[in-house]
Amino acid sequence: MLSRTADHLFWMARYIERAENTARMLDVNVQTALLPQDADNAEQGWRAMLSICELQEAYSNRHTSITPEAVIDFMVKDPGNPSSIYCCLQAARENARAVRGALTTEVWETNNTTWLELKKLFVDGVVERDPTEFFEWVKFRSHLSRGVTIGTMLKDEAFRFIRLGTFLERADNTARLLDVKFHSMPFNPLSTSIGSEDPHADYYHWAAILRSVSAFEIYRKVYRDVITPERVCELLILRDDMPRSLLASINEVCNNLETIRNNYSAGTERRAGKLRAELLYNQIDDILHMGLHAYLTNFLERVNDLGNRISKDFLVPLEYQS
């Protein structure tokens, strides 16, 4: 497969997944903002999300203060923010258009319709009227795109590059979602605990995290007990049967890398395999002893390194992309 074609497919999938995960992250903040809390804590939650997404400077260039309405507008509709849902879905559609011949009609029409409907929703004011309804729409369109891809495309290299982009992006965003929760809580550097001093607020915060990754019912099925931060982290990091966990995502990255390997990718496969092995044989107590934020920061750095190596081995080098 031509590297340019593979590049478009890979990034189409990443942008669709990124739009969905941005919607999930925003939905968590909208839900937790409804909890009783003072203004400083409420602002800290939105500030933490911008920080974890590495967008605080870009946001500050456009806004003088942090408010829920301004952050949502920036993360959803701002064409000057390359990570906004608007820009992600636009980029996904443009990448799909560039390789129209490599996609089935159903995949193309799904992505094109998503872009057209997005513009209508903005005109109708859905984001301002009911942001949760809009976030659910984004998640549904992402689910639909993945389902149509799995259900209609030949399981060839094109399909594998789409899946590789999806799961690399998912690993990155699940880690960021967990890190947002960590950053939004008061931090005691002398403690390895990830719970807060208010168990009731803690419950609702972590329940919101679970719901944001469609894992609330899964948690109840697996643990059949009260929601604790440690078990939420175990579910979203180490459980390979949890679809959005770090381990499940890296498993898929490794499997797809193995399928599309070339003469240059052995080092990338080795690094991905090492990351999978560490997740597979790690225990949540060891991760928490190391520090959740430190662990997630290291994980994000390694996922970013994998993305760069995949670009070098298979895709259009970043410096040559237009």
Secondary structure, DSSP 8 states (H G I E B T S, - for coil): --HHHHHHHHHHHHHHHHHHHHHHHHHHHHHHTTSS--HHHHHHHHHHHHHHTT-HHHHHTT-SS--HHHHHHHHHT-TT-TTSHHHHHHHHHHHHHHTGGGS-HHHHHHHHHHHHHHHHHHHHTHHHH-HHHHHHHHHHHHHHHHHHHHHHS-SSHHHHHHHHHHHHHHHHHHHHHHHHHHHTS---TT------S-HHHHHHHHHHHHHHTT-HHHHHHHH-S---HHHHHHHHHH-TTSTTSHHHHHHHHHHHHHHH--TT-HHHHHHHHHHHHHHHH--HHHHHHH-HHHHHHHHHHHHHHHHHHHHHHHS--GGG--
